[in-house]
Amino acid sequence: MSSTREARGRISGSGDADAQLSTEAVFQTLGSRRRRYTLHYLRLQDRPVPIRELSEQLSAWESGKECTAVTPKERKRLYTALHQTHLPKMDRLGIVEYDRNRGIVSLTDHIRQFDIYLDIVPHNDLPWSQFYLALGAVLTALVSLAALGIAPFTALGGFGYAVAVAGLFTLVAAYHVVRDRRLILGSPDVPPDALMTQTDDDLLQPED
């Protein structure tokens, strides 16, 4: 127990429960799909969760099945990975408390540091920063052509372009807000990246 507290103190800068996690600790956690799924499920439940229940749900998300369709072999594979690798590491980082004897895992107050948006960009999607840059460039070009008096870009007039630009950015921003809310850990029932085409890097690459 003392060694775990010492490790947490080294990572966060002190043994104080209110100390901040290091950026490295946050990245180590969010860099693993199974650790993200673990945080997601624990936030959904808001209670201590048996590792058997956790491994069954993570198996379902990874395989795209219902929990009732998960096979014992699939659940056992997740159970082993969680018990031997992910939960002990997250416990050392101070993100969860993992009681090996009882097989129970629960969140610590450090979960508040994970109240961020996971800007997950599929391989066939465009990052929002690039989208806004492209949109701004297109609208700037249209307004510039209208200001130079080049037809047919003068049809709307100055006020018309102002309304169109403001309206378009408002609509896009509103969609962006709604989309980002779905990417908050623990907000939807299914993790944000669970429905994407997956290559299980947790199986292909060993983790510390």
Buried (B, 14 or more C-beta within 10 A) or exposed (E): EEEBEEBBBEBBEEEEEEBBBBEEBBEBBBEBBBBBBBBBBBBBBEEBBEBBBBBBBBBBBBBEEEEEEBEEEBBEBBBEBBBEBBBBBBBBBBBBBBEEEEBBBBBBEBBEBBEEEBEEEEEEEEEBEEEBEEBEEEBEEBBEBBEEEEEEBBEBEEEEBEEBBEEEBEEBEEEEEEEBEEBBBBBBEBBBBBEEEEEEEBEEEEBE
